[in-house]
Amino acid sequence: MLPYDESSFRVLKGLEPVRARPGMYTRTDSPLHIIQEVIDNAADEALAGFAKHIHVQVARDGSVTVSDDGRGIPIGPHPEEKIPVVVLAFTRLHAGGKFDKRSGGAYAFSGGLHGVGVAVTTALSKEVEVEVRRDGKIHRVCFREGGESVSDIEIIGECGRATGTRVRVVPDARYFDHARVPLGELERLLRSKAVLLPGVQVTLALEETEGTFVEKTWRYPHGLAEYLGELAGGASPIAPIYADANHAGSDDANFAEGEGASWAIGWWEDGALGESYVNLIPTSAGGTHESGLKAGVFEAMKSFIEHHGLLPRALKLQQEDVAGRMSFVLSVRLLDPQFQGQVKEKLTSREAVKLVATMVRDRFEIWLNQHVEAGKRIAELAIRQAQARQKSAQRIEKKKGSGVAVLPGKLADCESTDLRENELFLVEGDSAGGSAKMARNRETQAILPLRGKVQNAWEIEADRLFANAEIHDIAVALGIEPHRIDEEPDLSGLRYGKVIIMADADVDGAHIQTLLLTLFYRHFPALIRRGCLYVAQPPLFRIDVPALGKKRPAKRLYALDEGELAAIRDRLAKEGVPADKIEIARFKGLGEMNPEQLRETAMDPATRRVLPVLEQEAERDATRRLFDLLMGKGEAAARRAWMEEKGNLVEADI
């Protein structure tokens, strides 16, 4: 047996954590993302207005060189660390010029702040060679073997007034499934940078034979519209592509100066495609900025259709009818973007929804009214989509009469009968239920308030289940009969595609969640198998951040728990927000939230956080045993022993 003592613990230093677990920091299918980190630094210089050329060279030996004519990375010693800044940037996690978001900082807008950046490139490369043109000299430093070996900074020549940075990277094949950078993806990345950076020339040079390079250069004089047409493969849209931009000015009370969006949108008969970027970082998994674009376009289109009387009677238009066939390229500038994951594939910043929707809505509505015929063609496509959706949607007749259940009187039902979009919220308490009714989208969201705690249904037989009024109301609202875990029930009467448990973020709320999960697992397991059941994650804290000059207006953040609160405090401290100026409020329950806060944090699909409830087939027996232990009436002694053994693991908010 291996010993478990003090020597068993290992402390990873420097860049060791990256090499030990590269998948936590970057993509490991190919070296593209570690090269992208270098390209993004060059693009940030261009975004800040200091670079006009970005040049990427791929050699036959697999090395990649990225050059720009920006300011050049500082090479002098850091005032606190006493280490050359260029060395810090390439060897130290959580170091870089993008942390300083105050007025006069190096970068007002950059591609996010996870604190790793180009240091990951060094960690996963055999060699990284950096040349900096600055202060009339050409400086060079080399990092080898994942940053383990760092050369002295040497001056290798004169550069006059020229400035810029050149980085040559030799990826270490041991950390990647494929050692070479995929040229197709690299080309798309560079082409998109050219589109998003007006006036910047982007060049890709590929070595065909030794010393001979074939170059591709991109510069888009017509910007996003030209790029979207290229993405569509030359097919003709049903209306002209609409491209525009809108950014906040210094007098904007809601957004920081410079925040905003550029976009190109169009509609084609066949299919839809979309690309989005935040501070030039591609967000392949979308996020809140895309939700804002769709919301803004939908509101403008809806207003146009109503103004011109185009909507047939009894037909309700929904966002997906308009945005489902829309192709777009979206580029957003956001002061403090928050992403999901280290590779920044999805934007999660809640404020991006309001930002993009606000910037797009009025501009697009004006365009529609200036191009009425084009607007009508887009409207016709959206109306056809709505009619097709209405025909295919599952219809449920809400009948009343002898022998047929009547829907609970306290149920605030939704208008939609389409299981792909409608949702039922089971809300703790009448107070929170009232706020939820005001916060909901009446079209797709139904609310059923629950009074107190439902009965423990683990050992209740199905024929006695409806003796409990709350359980009866839940079952009738769902429209299906209770069933056993080994049954395949008739779900044709199911009235909602999603069921979301929404309880307070405290011990009582957790207890209510447990009782409801017990009910569904024991008597409605088919909903879990179909992926219909979710648990909302309402925040425990609200953080009000004051305005810091005109560039940083006041904002409101939310934290799920103490850990998130600490992380937000740390981030705000790095951004220069005084700790004594931050106001933190603790929610005692959902009933304390006003409808706007409840909508933003727990109900709006674009900004809420919900956890899907799933069961692993292989763990079914273990899950059932655990429910028996925790919820069985005859298991008090075993439950006590389990709590004594596991109680120290509980993180309860009391």
N, C-alpha and C positions, 0 to 999 in steps of 0.2 A: 504494500500500500504506500502511495506517495505521501510524504510528510506534509502536514498542514501546520505551519508555524510562522514566525516572523519573517523568515526568508521566502515564504510563499508569495509575499506581496511585492509587486513590481511597480515602480513609479516611472511613467513614460514622460520623457522630457523633450523639449524642443519640438521637432517635427516627428518624433517617434509615433505619436498617436495616429497621425495620418498614414504612415507606412504600415502600422499594425492593423488598422481598420479603414482602408481607403474608401470602401463603399459608403462610409458615413459622411464623407466629405465631397465625393465626386462620383461621376459615372465611371464604371470600370469595364464597359464593353469596348471602349476605345479611348485613346488619349485626347479626343476632341475637346472635352470640357476643360482640361488643364491648359490647352492652347487658347480656348475661349477666354479664360481668365486674363491672359496677356492681351488678347485682342480687345477685351472690354476696358482694360486700363487705357489703351490707345484711344478707344472710342469715347471714353469719359473726358479725355483731353480735348477731343473734337467737340463734344457736347458743351464743354465749358468755353469753347471759342478759341482754343489755343493751337489746334492742329488742323491742317487742311489736307494732309495725305496720310493714308494708312496703307502699308505695303506688307503683304504676307508671302513668304517664299517657302515652298515645300521641296526639300532636297531628296534625291534618290535614296540616301541613307536613312530616311525617316525623320530627320531633324526638321524643325520648323522655325523660321525666323520672322519676327514681327517688328516692324519699324514704324515710327511716327515722327512728325516734326513738331511735337508739342514742346512743353517747357523743359522736359528732361527731369528725371527723378532726382531730388536733392541728394548730394553725395557727402555733405558735411555731417558732423556728429550731431545726434539728437541731444537736445539740451538736458534731458533727464537721464536717458539711457547711456549717453556717451559712446554710442555706436553709430557708424555711418547710417544715414536714413535708408539708403538703397539696400544695405545689408539687412536692416530691420524688416523692410518690406518683403524681402524674398526669403527670410528665414524665421520670422516670428509670427505665429498665429495671433490674431486680435491686434494687429498693428496696421496702420495705413492712414492716408490723407483724407479718407472719406468719413472718419468719425467726427471731424470738426464741422458741424452743421451751422455754426453761428455765422452771423454776418461777417463776410470777409474770409470765410474758410476756403480751403483749396477747391472744394467741390460743393456747390449748392445742390446739384442733382447728380446722383450716381446710381449704379445698379444694385443697390441694396446693401445690407450691413449684417452679414453673418459672422464677420470677424476672421475669415480664413483667407480668401482671395488668392493672390499669386504665390503665397507661401506653400500652398498645396501643389502648385506646379513644381516648385523646387523639390518638395518631399518625394514626388513620384517620378523624378527624372534622373538620368545618369549624369547629365551635365546641363547647367543653365549659365549661359554667358551673357552678361549685360554690358552694353556700351551706352554711356550717357554723354550727350553733347550739351555742355552747359558752361557758362562763364568763359567761353573761348577755348575750352580744352575738351578733348575726347578722353573720357575716363572709362576704364574697363575693370570688371570684377567677375570672377568665375565661382560657381557653386557646383561641387561634384558630389556624387554618391549620396543623393538625397539631402544635400545641405550639410553633410557631415564634414566636408572639406570646403573651406572658404578662403579664396586667395586675398591678398592685399589689393587695395584699389590702386591701379597704376594709370598714369597719363601716357597715352599712346600717340598723341598728335594734337594738332591745332584744328579748330573748327570755325574760327572767326566769330561771326554773329549768329551762326546756325545753332539751333537747339533741337533736342529730340531724344528719343530712347530707342535702342535696338536690342531685342532680346532673342537669343537663339536657344531653343529648347531641344534636348535629346531625350524623349520619353523613355522610361525604364519599362521594357516589355513585360517584366515579371508581374506588374500590377494590373495588366489589361488583358482582356480576352483576345483582342487583336492589336498588334503593335503599331499599326499605321493609322494615321488620321483618315477617316472616310471623306474622300474629296467632294462627293456630292453634298454632304451636309455642310462641309466647310464653305463650299461655294455659295450655298443658300444663305449661310450666316453672313458672309461678307457682302453679298448682294443686298441683303436687308439693311446692313449698316449704311450702305451708300444711299438707300432710299430714305432712311431716317435721319441722315445728316446732310441737309442741303449744303451744297458747295464743297463737300468733301469727296475727294477722289479715292476710291478703294481699289487696290490692285492685288491680284493673286498670280504668283509666278510659280510654274511647275517645271521641275528639272526633267527634261526628256532624255538627254544624253549628258555626259559629264561636262559641266560648265555651260550647257545650253538650256535656256529657260523659255517656256512659252507663257505669255502673259494674257490675262483677262482683266479688263478694267471696267468699273461700273461708276457711272454718274447719271443720276436721273433728273433731268431738267424739269420734268413734269411731276416729280415726286410720287406720292402714294397712289394717285389715280393711274399713272402709267404702270406702276408695279402691280397693282391689283389686276389690271387688264392682262398683264403678262402671266400672272398666276392662273388666270382663267383660261389660258391656252388660246387666246385670240377669239374665243366665242363672243358673240354679240349679246350684251345685256338687254333686258326688256326696256330699260330706261338709261339715260346717260349716268355714268358713274359720278357720284357726288363726293367731292373731296373738300375738306375745309380744316381749319384749326382754330382753337380758342384757348387762350391762356389768361390766367388771372393777372390783373394789373396791381399796382402798388396801393390802390385805394379799395381793393376787394376786401370785404369784411369777413368772408367765409373761408377763403383759401389763400395760401401763401403766394407771394408774387412769383410768377413764372410757372406755377402749377397749372396743368391743363392737359389738353389732348389734341392730337392731329389724327385725322381719319380719312379713309376712303371707303365708301360703301356702294354696293350695287346688287342687283337682283338678276339672276339667270333662271331660265325655265328648268334646267336640269342641275340639281345639286347645289351645294353651298360649301364654301371654304372660308377659313379665317386665320389670320395671324395677328398676334398681339405682342406688344413690347412695353416694358416699363423702364424708363431711363436707358433705353436701347437694349436692355436684356430681354431675349426672347422668352415668352411665357407660353410654352407649348401646351401646358395643361389649363390655360385660361386663368380665370379668377374673377375677382370682384370688379375689375375694370371692364371686362367684357360684359358682365351683368349690367353695369352702368350704361354702356353703349346700347345694349338691347332695350333697356328701360327707356332711355331718352328717345331712341328711334320709335319705339312703340307709342309713347305718349304723343309725339309729334304727328305720327301717322294717324292715330286715332282721332286727334283733333281735326286733321285735314279731311278725313272721311266724314266726320260728323258735320263739318262746315259745308261740305258739298253734297250732303245727303246721299251718300253712296251705299250705305249699309242696308241690306235687306231687313225687313221687319222680322223680329224674333231671333235674329242671328247676333250672337255676342262675339266680339272680336277679342282674341287673347294674344299675349305677347309672342307666343310661339308661332302664331299665324303670320305675323309680320316678320319676325326675326329668323324663323326656321329656314327660310330660303335665301337669307341675306348673306352675301359674301362681304368680307371686310378686311381691312388692314388698319390696326389701331396702334397708335404710339402715344403713351402717356408719360407725362413728367410729374413725378410725385416726390415730395421733399423727403419723407422718411418711409420708403416702401418696406412692407413686411411680407416675406415670402414663406411658402411651405417647402421645407427641405433645403439642403445646402446648395443644390443645383438650381434653385430659384425658378422652378418650372411653373409655379402657380402663385399668383398674387392673393394675399389674404387681407390686405388693408381694407377695413370697413369703409373708411372715408372715400375710397376710390369710387364706390358706387355713386354717391351723391356728386362727387367731382365731375365724373364723365357724363352722367345723365344731365347735369346742369349745363355743362359746356355744349352738349350736342343738341338738346331738345329744341330750344328756340331757333338756333341756326338752321336746323333741318326743316323745321316748320316754315320758316321764311323761304327756304329754297323750294319746298314743295309748292308754295303759293306763287312763286315766280315761274315755276315749270309745271303748270297745272296738268297738261297732257301726260307728262312723265309720271306725275304723282298719281294720276288715275290708273295708269298701267300697273304701277306698284300696288295700288289699292285693290285692283281686280285680282291680282295674284294672291294677295292676302285673304280676300273674301273667298276665293276658291278653296284655299287651304282651310279656312274656318268651316266651310260647308262640308268638305271632306271629313274633317275631324268630327263634326256633329253627326254625320251619318255613321261613322265607325264607332263612336263612343257607345259604351254600354248604358242602356237606358233603364232606369229603375222607377217604377211607378209607386208613388207613395200613397197607397190605398188606405182607406178607412172603412171600417165596417165590421160585421160580426165575424169573429174567428181570425181576423188579420190584425197583427200588432200595429199599434199607433206609435209614431216616433216620440221619444221623450220630449215633454214640453220645454225643458231647460236646454235642449239641444239647439244651438244656433247653427243651422245647416248651411252648407255652401250651395252655390247655384250649379256648379259643374257636376256632371255625372260621369266624367271621363276618369277612369281609374288610374290613368297615367299621370294625372296632375292633382287630383283632389286629396285632401289630408284631413284627418280627424285628430284634434288635440284633446287629450284627456288632462284637464287642468285642475290642480289642487286648489280648492277653495273658491267660494263665490266671488271674493274680492278680485283675485287674480283672473277668474273667469270673466269678470266684467271688463278688466283691462284688455284681456286677450280678444274679446269680441270687438273692442274698439280698434285694436291693432291689426286684426286679421285682414286678409284679402278675401272679401266676401265671395268672390268668384270661385276660389279653389280651397278655402280653409274653413272647416267646421269646428265649433268649440263645444265641448261637453264638460261643464264644471262638475267636480266631485266634492261632496260634502264629507269631510273627515276621511277616515281610513277605511278602505274596502275590507271586506271579510277575508280572512285567510282561506283561500279556496283549495288548498292542496288536498285535503281529505274530504271535500264535499262532493257528493255524487251529482252528476249532471242534472238529474231530475229534481234535486233540491236547490240547485244553484240560483234559480230566479226568486227564491224567498228573500234574498238580499236585494233591496231596491237599486243600489248603485250598480251591482253586477247586472241586474236585469236591464237597466238603462244602457249600459255599455254594449250588451249583446244585441239589443234591439237596434241601437244605432248602427252597429256593424252590419246587421242584416244577415248573419249566418248563425247556424246552430252550434252549440258546444260539441266537441268531439274528442276522441282519444288520440294519443300520439301515434298509434299504429293504424289509424284510419285515414282514408282519402275522402274528405267530406265534400259536399256540394257547395262550391263557392260562387255559384252563379248569382246569388243575392248579395254578395259583398258590395258595400256601398263606398268604400274608401280604399285607395291604393296605398296610402301610408297612414299608420296610426302612431302618433307621437305622444309619449308620456312626458308631461311638463310639470315638475314639482319643484319646491324650494330647494336651494343649494345648502341644506342643513341636514341634521340627523333625521328629523321628522320627514323631510322630503325624501331622503334615502329609504326610509321605512315604507313610505307610500309607493315608491318605485318598486321595491322588493315585492310588496303585496300584489301590485299589478303585473309584474313579470311572472309571479307565481300563477296568477289567474290565466295569463296567456299561455304559459308553458304547459299547464295542466289541462286546460279546457279549449284553447284555441291554437294548438301548436302549428297548424298549417300556415298561419300568418307568419310565424317565425321562419318556417321553411321557405316561404315565398319572398322573404326579405321585406315584409310590410311593416315591421315593428321597429320603432326608434325611441331613444331617450334623449330629450333636450338637455343641453348643458348651459343653463343660465349662469351668469357671472355672480360672484360673491361681492366684488368690489367695483366701484366706479371711480375713475381717476380723472379729475379736471385739471388740465394743464393750461396755465395762463399764456397769454400772448407774449411773445418776445419780439417787440418791434413790429414793423409792417411786414417783414418777411415771414414771420411765423405767427399766424393767428391762433387764438385759443382753440383747443380741441379736447375731446372727451374720449377716454379709453376705458376698456373694461378688462378685468382680470378674473379668471375662473376660480383661482384659489390663491393661497399665500405664496406659493412658488412663482406663479405668473406675476403676482404683484411685485415681488422682489426683482424679477427680471425686468419689468417695465421701469421700476425705479432706477435700476442700473443703467438702462438705455437712456433714460431722460437725463441722468447725471452726465453721461458722456456727451449728450447733445447740449450741455451747458444750462439746463433748466435748474434753478435753485430749488433745493429740496423743500425749503420752507414755503415756497410759493405753490407747491402741488397740494391740491385738496383731494383727500381720499374719503369716500363714503362707503359704508358697508350696508348692503341690502339685507334686511331681515327676512325678506321673502318676496315672491313674485308680486304680491299685492302692493308692495312699495314702489314698484316700477310704474312709470307712466306709460301709456300705450306706445309712444314713440320709442322709448328705451326697450320695451318688451319686443316690439317688432324687430328692431335692429339686432338684438342679441339672441333671440330665441325663435323667431317666427319667419323672418324674411329669408327665403332660400339662398339669397346672394350673400348674406352676412352672418347667418346663424351658425351655431355649432350643435350638431346632433350626432349621437352614436348609434349605428345600426346594431340591432340585436340579432345575433346569428348563433347557430349551434353547429359545432363540429360533429360530423357523423361518427367519427372515431371516439369522441368523448361522450357519447350519449349516455352510456351506463354510468360514467363518473358524474355526469351532470345530474342524473336522476337520484343517485345516492346522496349527493350534496343537498338537493332539495328535500329529500327525506330527512336528512339530519337537521337542516335548518328550520323546516316548516312543519315537520311531523309532530303531532301532539304527544306521542309516546316517546319522544326522543329527548326529553328534558335533561336527563343525566348525561347523555352523549354530547348534547349541545353545550352543556356547562363545561365539560372536559375540553371540548374543541375551543371554546372561547378562552379558557385558561391557557391553552397552548398557543393560540393564534392571536390573542388579544393585543399583544405588543405590536402587531403589524398594522393595526387599524389607525387610519388617519381621519379622525372624525371631527367635524366642525360642530361644536356643542354650544 
